[in-house]
Amino acid sequence: MAVKLTRREFVRASAAGLAAASLVPGTVCGQGEAADLVVVEGEIIAAARKAISSLGGISRFVKAGAKVLIKPNISFATAVERGANTTPELVAEVAAQCVAAGAKEVLVTDLPLQPETLCLWRNGVKDAMAKVPGARLQYLSDERFYREVAIPQGRDLKKAKLMKPLLEADVIINIPRAKTHNATVVTLGLKNLMGVAYDRKSFHALHKLDQAIADLATLVRPQLTIIDASKVMVDNGPGGPGTLAPLNMVVAGVNPLEADAVMVSLTSWEGRKYSPAQVKHLQAAHERGLGRIDLGQIKYSRLKV
């Protein structure tokens, strides 16, 4: 299960995360080598297919009978051309692969920042998901869809109201849109996970935001993260309108922190280059043992379609 709240499951998840963090430092892999993290350049759907295939295929993550929760960024009531939301066709492609792998349930969801009716009307995800029989799209806007849980390893954020389907899922797939954020420099894999918390406004108002993001990441651990970097909003994020840099790539991997670290290095943000350590929530997550952020120690493959 993706998120377990029993002592046994939490300890097991924590041990797995620490084991991943202790791997021998690596370098950029050649095209023939397997890796747990890939950067694939090309048209978004073709790049995503190659990325998933290079990681071992969707069946590595989704087994027959699994409950899958897919968390894209679809919280803005704007057209895909604006770059604030995850590309709808990418969301549908991943959902379709999960269905084909034999998943029992595939739920695509988010907590919208703007009225969900407007989001469905404008961002294109409804039309894209209509072409994926066997998967369901639902915004979880009402508090009844959430349950308050403890965050045992939280330093600042000790509890949060999280999506019930998230807590019941066997697999979590995180599909953020790469863009800037006025409070955290970037919003990528880890920041996107704030969208599973009903009380996420408290992350800003009652907590140290960067530490709260890292605290949440100790509990909510996606098995697969696919960062949509087709057109990256490199300024005026997260809602825009901003400048879109056509990077035409995806960054995909099993460790969301390391995927974020690599993504940070691939372009400038608000007119300047950042190292992963300069992004405070990435540094905080690294200090918690959730993964590497030193680019010289992250092993990944760089591929083209």
N, C-alpha and C positions, 0 to 999 in steps of 0.2 A: 504494500500500500504506500502511496506517495507521502501521506502525512498520517502518522500514528501517534496517539496521545498516551498510550500505555508506556510504562517505564521500559519494558523490554524492547518495544519497537523504537522508542526514542533513542535508547542507548545504541541500538544496532545502526540506526541512521547516522548518529554522531560518529560512531567508529568508522563507518564507510567514508564519511566526509574527511575525517582526519587521515585515513589511509590514502585517499586520493591526493591530499595535500602533501604527503610525504614522498611522493614519487621522485625518482631521480630526475634532476633537471634535464630538459631536452632542448632541441633546436628545431628549426623549421624542417619539416620532413620533405622528402622527395615524393613525387606523384605516385610511386608504387608502394609506399609504406602506409600501413594502417595508422590511424590516429583517433583520439577522442575529441579532436577539435579541428575544424576545417574552415577555410575561407575560400569561397567559390565565386568566381567572377562570371557574369553572363546574365541573360534574361532571367527574371526573378523565378519563374516556375522551373525552368530548366536547371538553374543554379540550385534551387532547393532540392530538386530530385537527386541531383548529383551529390549534394551535401549529405542527404539522408542515406543514400546508397554507400557513400564513402565511410560513413560511421557504422555501417553494418546492416543497413536497411531498417525500416520501421519495425520489423519483427524483433529487433534487438530490444526495443522498448515496449512494444505493445503485443501482448500475448492474447490468444483466443479467450474470449470471455471477460476481458478486462474492462473496467470502467475508466474512461479517459476524460480528463478535463483539459481543454485547450484554452489558454489565456493569451489572446492577442491584445493589442491596444486598439480598442474600437470605441473609445469613450468620448470622441468628439463628433459633433454634428457637422462635419465638413466633408467635402468631396475628396476622393483619394488623391487627386492632383495636388492638394495642399500639403500632403506629407505628414499630417498629424496622426493618422491611423495606419495600422498595419494593412498592407495591400490585401484586399478582399480575396483575390484569387489565390494568394499564398495560404491564407487561412483555410480556404476550401480544399486546396490540394492536400494539406496535412490532414485535415479531417477525413478526406476520401481515402488516404492511405491507411488511416487507423481503422476505418470501416472494413477495408479490404483485408486487413490483418486479422479480422475476426473479433474486434472489440464488441463487447456486449452493449456498452453505452459510449457515445461520443458527444460531449457537451462543449460547445463553444460559448464562452461567457466573458462578461466584464461588468464592472460597476461604472456606469457612464457618468461623466462629469457634466453632461448636458442632457436634456430630456431624451429619453430612449426612443420615443417616436421620431424625433428629428434625427437622431443618430441613424436609425434604420432607414429613414427616407433618403438621407444624404450620403452616407459613407460607403454604400455599395455592398456591405457584407450580407445583407438579407438576400439580395439577388444571387450572389455568389454561392451562398449556402443552400439556396433552393435547388441547386444542381447536385447536391450531395445527399442522396437518400440514405437513411440510416444514421445520420448525424443531426443534432439539434442545436439551434441557436437560441439563446435566452439571456437577456440582460437580467441581472439579479440586483434590482434596485431597492427592494423592500427588506426591512430589517429581519423579517421572519425567515429569510433564507440564510441567516448567519447564526453562528454560535460562538459565544465567548470561550476562548481557550487560553490556558497558561502558555507562556513562552519560557520554558525552564532555563534556557541559556541567555535570556534577555538581560542586558545590563541596564538599559534605560526603559525599553518597552517590555513590560512584564506580562502583558496579556493583550489580546486583540480579539475582535469579533470577525471571524473568518467564514468564508462561504461553506455552508454545509456540504455541497457536492465536492468541494475541494477536500474536505476532511474524509470523505467517503471514497475518493478516487484511488484507483490503483496506480495510475500514471498521470503526471502533470506535464504538459508540454507548453512551454513559454514562448510566445512569438511577439516580441516587442518590435516597435518601429524605432530605428536609430534617429535620435534628434537631441537638440540641446534642451536644457531645462533651467529656468531662471533661478532655481534654488539649489540645484545639485550639479550644475555644469552639463551633465548628460542624463538622459533617461534611456536605459538599455534593459538588460535582463533583470537585474536586481531591483531597479526602481519600478519596473513594470509590475512587480509582484505586490506593490502597494494596492493595486486594483482588486485584490482578493479580500481586502479588509474593509468592512463597513465603516469603521471609525477611523479611516485614514486621515481625516482632517486633523485628528488629534496628534498625528505624527508631526505636523507642522506646529500646532498650537501648544501642545503639552510636553513635547519631547524634543530632544536633539535629533533633527531629521536624519542626518547621516547615520547616527548610531541606531536609530529606530529601524532604518532600512536593513542594516547589518543584523540587528536582533531578529527581525522577521525572517531573514535568510537562514538563520540557524534552525528554523523549524520547517519552513516551506522550501522544499528542495526539488525543483523540477528534474525529471530524468533527462529531458531534452530541451535545449534552448536554441531557437532559430531566430537570429536577429535580421530583420528586414532592413538591409542597407542599399536598397535599389536606388532610392533618392533620399538623401539624408538632409534633414532640416538642420543646417549648421549655424543658424542664428534665430533669435526671436521665438524659441520653443518654450513650452511644448505645443501650444496651440497654433502658433503662427498668425498671419502669414509670414514666412521666413524664406531665406535663400535655400534652395534645394540643390545639393551637390549630387550629380548623377554617378554614384560610385558603382552601381550595377553589380551588386554582390550580396551574398548572405554570409553570415558568420554563424556556424552551428557547432554545438558541442554538448558534452554531458555535464560540464561544470559551468554554471552561469557566470560566476565571477571571472573565470579565465576567458570566457567568450567576451565579456565586457571589456576586460583589460586589452585584448587584442583589438577590439573594435575602436576603443579610444585612440589607438595608435594610427588608425587608417586615414584620418582626416583631421582638419583643424575644427575647433569649436569656438564660436564667437570670435573668430579672427585670430586664434592662437592655438598652438599645439600644447597638448597636455600629456604628461606621463600618467599612467594609471594611478600611481601613488599620490598624484595631485588632486585626484577626485576622492573627496573625503569618505564617501560611503564605500568605495572600493577598498580604500586603505583600511577602514574599520572592519570590513568583512575579512580581509586578509589577516588582520590581527586576531580574528576569531578562529583562524585555522580553516577557513572555508575555501582556500585555493591560493594559487600564486598570482601575483601581479607584476613580477619582474619579467619583462618580455624575453630576456635571455634565458629564462628557465621554463618557459611555456612551450610545449611541444605541439606543433600543429602543421597541417598540410595546406599549401596554397595551390589551388586548382583553377582551371578554366573550363567552361562548357565547350 
